[in-house]
Amino acid sequence: MHLHVLGICGTFMAGLAQLAKALGHTVSGCDSGVYPPMSEQLRSAGITLTEGYDPAQLSPIPDLCVIGNALSRGNPLVEHILAEGLPYTSGPQWLGEQVLAGRHVLAVAGTHGKTTTASLLAWILEHAGLAPGFLIGGVPQNFGVSARLGHGPFVVEADEYDTAFFDKRAKFLHYRPRTCVLNNLEFDHADIYPDLAAIEWQFQQLLRCVPGNGRLVVNASDAALARVMERGCWTPITRFGPDADWQARPLSADASRFELHVAGTLIGVTQWPLAGVHNLSNALAAMAAAAELGVGPALALPALASFRNVRRRLEVVAQVGDVTLYDDFAHHPTAIAATLAALRGRVGAARIVAVVDLRSNSMRSGAHRGGLAGSLELADVALLHCAQALDWDVEEVLHALPPSSGFFTSPETLVDALLASCQPGDHILLMSNGAFGGVHATLETGVRSKFGGGS
């Protein structure tokens, strides 16, 4: 079968395309604004990419068009598919029917930590010899790819974003998990949900799909998740968190060394490469979910020591002399604060320059402006950037930040400001859910020119 994937360079659709290729299908696709790491994965998998949405690319006509949720009515290729009556489906529906059916699906849901937790879970199962399949919204460095068919269980990052322009249900409702992780729940995606209650309703629908002989793995400290559970739950629950059966107690400032306790029993101590209390929560969720497949905590804990984090999660992308550049996907105030806390725990009193790209729909609409300044309080310098128009006055946030803070509308002026203020020993943290206009490479070149040397 020939599948043509619209919006193929999104993290989810790129992974789906690779799974279809592994199943033996002929796969092609199209997108605009292509950038790594997904474009690299697709090319290495031998999948043909077309830039843009010209209907001429559908010659010969594919057997099925798989339409990503970034595509809307008015798109010329979407309109052509509808007008010609060509067969089409959504990515989540295709995944649920063609890949997940008949397998033990472990879904990882929540506002934050989905990618890291799903990667951890896949790695723990791999370490235990179960060779799981997975589809994750990032590139776990232990595997080097975002998706794999595998055998037996399948780990999927379960996103609450809508399915497609013709199916406004959350994507995760197509996955039918047997084991479901609920990591946390906050308001996000202001472009499609009016408030937190609307997202809680989608999570309640997810609970309705988990069988009674399955398992929910739930963050016991999250008030929004507690409200969701109160509306109805038909599945046994394992809880994790400071007052729950599964607990992690940090033994170092950056939480990279910790004790694992389960039901009041000390299981062991480990040292792992990740930093931050939020990642301890992710690890607990992953280990508790793995237990459903017989991988107990004493077997799961050693796997963490060899876990290599997902790309773009406090990833060191360059070290020039004693200046370190980091890349991170954080684009919500809670994630920004957690990432900064992890870095502060790791570097102590060293100067941190935090840079936030306000490109997400929720940031640009102003839905998160109330928490933005507070999320940056651990940074010594905070710079904001957005190449697109904001629906709110950024001065509201700048007034609450240190005087050295600033707002920039182009990558070039942002890099100029960073280079002008950069000092030996700086830790520069770049946070964006997009390509950030090539700031990383430009900044690295500039820092290398300013200070010389490094690797």
Solvent accessible surface area in square Angstrom, and as a share of the most:
residue,aa,sasa,rsa
1,M,127,0.57
2,H,45,0.20
3,L,0,0.00
4,H,6,0.03
5,V,0,0.00
6,L,0,0.00
7,G,6,0.06
8,I,0,0.00
9,C,19,0.11
10,G,36,0.34
11,T,57,0.33
12,F,27,0.11
13,M,12,0.05
14,A,0,0.00
15,G,0,0.00
16,L,0,0.00
17,A,0,0.00
18,Q,22,0.10
19,L,1,0.00
20,A,0,0.00
21,K,78,0.33
22,A,65,0.50
23,L,77,0.38
24,G,66,0.64
25,H,42,0.19
26,T,83,0.48
27,V,6,0.03
28,S,19,0.12
29,G,0,0.00
30,C,0,0.00
31,D,19,0.10
32,S,59,0.38
33,G,56,0.54
34,V,45,0.26
35,Y,85,0.32
36,P,72,0.45
37,P,22,0.14
38,M,4,0.02
39,S,2,0.01
40,E,90,0.40
41,Q,16,0.07
42,L,0,0.00
43,R,151,0.55
44,S,100,0.64
45,A,36,0.28
46,G,52,0.50
47,I,7,0.04
48,T,91,0.53
49,L,44,0.22
50,T,49,0.28
51,E,120,0.54
52,G,19,0.18
53,Y,39,0.15
54,D,87,0.45
55,P,40,0.25
56,A,76,0.59
57,Q,36,0.16
58,L,7,0.04
59,S,90,0.58
60,P,113,0.71
61,I,113,0.58
62,P,5,0.03
63,D,75,0.39
64,L,29,0.14
65,C,1,0.01
66,V,0,0.00
67,I,0,0.00
68,G,2,0.02
69,N,48,0.25
70,A,90,0.70
71,L,7,0.04
72,S,66,0.42
73,R,148,0.54
74,G,56,0.54
75,N,26,0.13
76,P,74,0.47
77,L,0,0.00
78,V,0,0.00
79,E,56,0.25
80,H,58,0.26
81,I,0,0.00
82,L,52,0.26
83,A,84,0.65
84,E,108,0.48
85,G,63,0.60
86,L,19,0.09
87,P,68,0.43
88,Y,81,0.31
89,T,17,0.10
90,S,0,0.00
91,G,0,0.00
92,P,3,0.02
93,Q,66,0.29
94,W,7,0.03
95,L,0,0.00
96,G,12,0.11
97,E,99,0.44
98,Q,97,0.43
99,V,8,0.05
100,L,5,0.03
101,A,70,0.54
102,G,91,0.88
103,R,59,0.21
104,H,44,0.20
105,V,3,0.02
106,L,1,0.01
107,A,0,0.00
108,V,0,0.00
109,A,0,0.00
110,G,0,0.00
111,T,15,0.08
112,H,32,0.14
113,G,25,0.24
114,K,23,0.10
115,T,9,0.05
116,T,8,0.05
117,T,0,0.00
118,A,0,0.00
119,S,0,0.00
120,L,0,0.00
121,L,0,0.00
122,A,0,0.00
123,W,41,0.14
124,I,1,0.00
125,L,0,0.00
126,E,52,0.23
127,H,82,0.36
128,A,31,0.24
129,G,63,0.61
130,L,61,0.30
131,A,37,0.29
132,P,0,0.00
133,G,0,0.00
134,F,0,0.00
135,L,2,0.01
136,I,1,0.01
137,G,19,0.18
138,G,8,0.08
139,V,10,0.06
140,P,0,0.00
141,Q,53,0.23
142,N,37,0.19
143,F,37,0.15
144,G,44,0.43
145,V,50,0.29
146,S,0,0.00
147,A,7,0.06
148,R,72,0.26
149,L,37,0.18
150,G,21,0.20
151,H,137,0.61
152,G,47,0.46
153,P,16,0.10
154,F,0,0.00
155,V,0,0.00
156,V,0,0.00
157,E,27,0.12
158,A,0,0.00
159,D,32,0.16
160,E,1,0.01
161,Y,45,0.17
162,D,8,0.04
163,T,1,0.01
164,A,1,0.01
165,F,44,0.18
166,F,73,0.30
167,D,19,0.10
168,K,122,0.52
169,R,117,0.43
170,A,0,0.00
171,K,14,0.06
172,F,0,0.00
173,L,17,0.09
174,H,22,0.10
175,Y,2,0.01
176,R,170,0.62
177,P,1,0.00
178,R,92,0.34
179,T,1,0.01
180,C,0,0.00
181,V,1,0.01
182,L,0,0.00
183,N,1,0.00
184,N,29,0.15
185,L,6,0.03
186,E,59,0.26
187,F,53,0.22
188,D,13,0.07
189,H,37,0.17
190,A,30,0.23
191,D,67,0.34
192,I,55,0.28
193,Y,14,0.05
194,P,111,0.70
195,D,67,0.35
196,L,47,0.23
197,A,62,0.48
198,A,29,0.22
199,I,1,0.00
200,E,11,0.05
201,W,121,0.43
202,Q,17,0.07
203,F,0,0.00
204,Q,3,0.01
205,Q,37,0.16
206,L,0,0.00
207,L,2,0.01
208,R,140,0.51
209,C,44,0.26
210,V,6,0.03
211,P,44,0.28
212,G,49,0.47
213,N,117,0.60
214,G,5,0.05
215,R,62,0.22
216,L,1,0.00
217,V,0,0.00
218,V,5,0.03
219,N,23,0.12
220,A,48,0.37
221,S,78,0.50
222,D,22,0.11
223,A,69,0.54
224,A,6,0.05
225,L,0,0.00
226,A,49,0.38
227,R,105,0.38
228,V,0,0.00
229,M,22,0.10
230,E,144,0.65
231,R,121,0.44
232,G,17,0.17
233,C,45,0.27
234,W,136,0.48
235,T,10,0.06
236,P,59,0.37
237,I,49,0.25
238,T,25,0.15
239,R,109,0.40
240,F,1,0.00
241,G,7,0.07
242,P,101,0.64
243,D,140,0.72
244,A,13,0.10
245,D,84,0.44
246,W,18,0.06
247,Q,35,0.16
248,A,20,0.15
249,R,111,0.41
250,P,68,0.43
251,L,84,0.42
252,S,44,0.28
253,A,97,0.75
254,D,20,0.11
255,A,3,0.02
256,S,6,0.04
257,R,105,0.38
258,F,0,0.00
259,E,39,0.18
260,L,0,0.00
261,H,18,0.08
262,V,24,0.14
263,A,74,0.58
264,G,74,0.71
265,T,79,0.46
266,L,93,0.46
267,I,52,0.27
268,G,19,0.18
269,V,65,0.37
270,T,13,0.07
271,Q,97,0.43
272,W,7,0.02
273,P,66,0.41
274,L,6,0.03
275,A,3,0.03
276,G,5,0.05
277,V,102,0.59
278,H,67,0.30
279,N,11,0.06
280,L,5,0.02
281,S,32,0.20
282,N,8,0.04
283,A,0,0.00
284,L,7,0.03
285,A,0,0.00
286,A,0,0.00
287,M,0,0.00
288,A,3,0.02
289,A,0,0.00
290,A,0,0.00
291,A,33,0.26
292,E,65,0.29
293,L,48,0.24
294,G,65,0.62
295,V,4,0.02
296,G,26,0.25
297,P,27,0.17
298,A,74,0.57
299,L,89,0.44
300,A,0,0.00
301,L,11,0.05
302,P,73,0.46
303,A,0,0.00
304,L,0,0.00
305,A,55,0.43
306,S,55,0.35
307,F,0,0.00
308,R,132,0.48
309,N,27,0.14
310,V,0,0.00
311,R,85,0.31
312,R,32,0.12
313,R,44,0.16
314,L,34,0.17
315,E,40,0.18
316,V,80,0.46
317,V,60,0.34
318,A,8,0.07
319,Q,86,0.38
320,V,0,0.00
321,G,46,0.45
322,D,84,0.43
323,V,1,0.01
324,T,6,0.04
325,L,0,0.00
326,Y,13,0.05
327,D,10,0.05
328,D,7,0.04
329,F,63,0.26
330,A,6,0.05
331,H,40,0.18
332,H,11,0.05
333,P,13,0.08
334,T,57,0.33
335,A,24,0.19
336,I,0,0.00
337,A,39,0.30
338,A,24,0.19
339,T,9,0.06
340,L,1,0.00
341,A,49,0.38
342,A,2,0.02
343,L,0,0.00
344,R,50,0.18
345,G,22,0.21
346,R,107,0.39
347,V,28,0.16
348,G,40,0.38
349,A,106,0.82
350,A,35,0.27
351,R,55,0.20
352,I,0,0.00
353,V,3,0.01
354,A,0,0.00
355,V,0,0.00
356,V,0,0.00
357,D,5,0.03
358,L,0,0.00
359,R,92,0.34
360,S,12,0.08
361,N,63,0.32
362,S,3,0.02
363,M,0,0.00
364,R,57,0.21
365,S,48,0.31
366,G,5,0.04
367,A,45,0.35
368,H,14,0.06
369,R,95,0.34
370,G,78,0.75
371,G,34,0.33
372,L,0,0.00
373,A,20,0.16
374,G,45,0.44
375,S,8,0.05
376,L,3,0.01
377,E,140,0.63
378,L,72,0.36
379,A,12,0.09
380,D,63,0.33
381,V,11,0.06
382,A,1,0.01
383,L,8,0.04
384,L,0,0.00
385,H,6,0.03
386,C,1,0.01
387,A,74,0.57
388,Q,99,0.44
389,A,90,0.70
390,L,36,0.18
391,D,114,0.59
392,W,27,0.09
393,D,78,0.40
394,V,17,0.10
395,E,78,0.35
396,E,92,0.41
397,V,4,0.03
398,L,32,0.16
399,H,153,0.68
400,A,70,0.55
401,L,16,0.08
402,P,56,0.35
403,P,142,0.89
404,S,67,0.43
405,S,22,0.14
406,G,14,0.13
407,F,55,0.23
408,F,39,0.16
409,T,87,0.51
410,S,31,0.20
411,P,28,0.18
412,E,116,0.52
413,T,69,0.40
414,L,0,0.00
415,V,6,0.03
416,D,92,0.48
417,A,30,0.23
418,L,2,0.01
419,L,38,0.19
420,A,87,0.68
421,S,47,0.30
422,C,8,0.05
423,Q,86,0.38
424,P,92,0.58
425,G,26,0.25
426,D,1,0.01
427,H,30,0.13
428,I,1,0.01
429,L,0,0.00
430,L,0,0.00
431,M,0,0.00
432,S,0,0.00
433,N,28,0.15
434,G,0,0.00
435,A,46,0.35
436,F,7,0.03
437,G,57,0.55
438,G,38,0.36
439,V,1,0.00
440,H,35,0.16
441,A,68,0.53
442,T,74,0.43
443,L,0,0.00
444,E,48,0.22
445,T,92,0.54
446,G,14,0.14
447,V,0,0.00
448,R,78,0.28
449,S,96,0.62
450,K,94,0.40
451,F,70,0.29
452,G,35,0.34
453,G,54,0.52
454,G,47,0.45
455,S,116,0.75
